[in-house]
Amino acid sequence: MASRATAERWLGALTNLPTASGREEAVVEWVEAWVGRRDDLRLTRDDGGNLFITQKGRKSKDPVFAVAHMDHPAFVITGSDGSFEFRGWVDGAYFKDARIEVVSRLDGPGGRVVDYDPDSQLGLARFDGEVSSGDIAMWDFRTVRPGNGRFRAPACDDLAGAAAALAALDRARRQPGLRHFGVMLTRAEEVGLIGAIHAAKNHTIPDGSRLLSIETSRELPTARIGDGPIIRVGDRSTMFDRQMTNLITNAVRREGIVHQRKLMDGGGCEATAFGTYGYLATGLCLALGNWHNRGNLAEVEAGDHSKAQPMLEEISIDDFHGLVDVLLIAAAAVDEPDPLEANLDRLYDSNRHYLG
Ligand SMILES: [Zn+2]
């Protein structure tokens, strides 16, 4: 069973892999090896390349999937001259003279962005070594000392979510009542939830599935890093399934887990795609610092572009472990009866006399 130390090793490994929308192969390989070491798990993929990891054996309930995406905003080199396409969204200010490095091979050269057009998301970088089409590059991050309970890595969004999902699955394997719990890992989220939309539109997700969409989401003044994993009631576009969200909240409160229940409207989330196309879905997330590697984001958004500095993303280590606990509680809670109407009925019966 995944101890805290083991789960943290997976977190460290996954969030440092080279990945980009449509170029998630390093993550896929890592996950294939992880599943390969566990005889009781099965890995399948749909025709869009989304992964489904399920437990073998008979299940008495409809599936519950913890969902995370495998991509992260990154540079994909398109020519040996250093031309690139940036996949995912980062403000143009961060590209000005930015130092980047090829991370998809060990001897990848470093370089500097010399031109970038935020509209087309195409640009040119000058590298101090050879590059070829298909190389993946990321920002050249300054090393930051670990400390104060924070974990920092290039791609917490959403590989920390993937690590939490796999850690939860590893623990669910020991619990016969959670055999219906599985993990879905999607592709190309950063370019518009594309893997999730593909799966939902084409029904590659088993009918009747309940989806717990995990994200790291921009820290908000009301949703701080370190204040616990977040039960996410909605994102910037919509609200998530009311009943699922409430059942999970009730169960997490009952268990006394430190958590937050918030509308995280700083960004979007795959639960939006699942819900829109008819699946029951809600969100869980971790508050994230330096979202999409944008250090000093608030200052940059306020107009001070000189502050644009690529930085490692960061989360709270305790929030991460709390999320694993919440996932397991949520997987069981979504099949509980919803007490809300009975609670309201009771209130009504005892207090209706106020209406005269
Ligand atoms: Zn993102």
Residues whose N, C-alpha, C, O or C-beta is under 5 A from the ligand:
A	BS01	ZN	D157
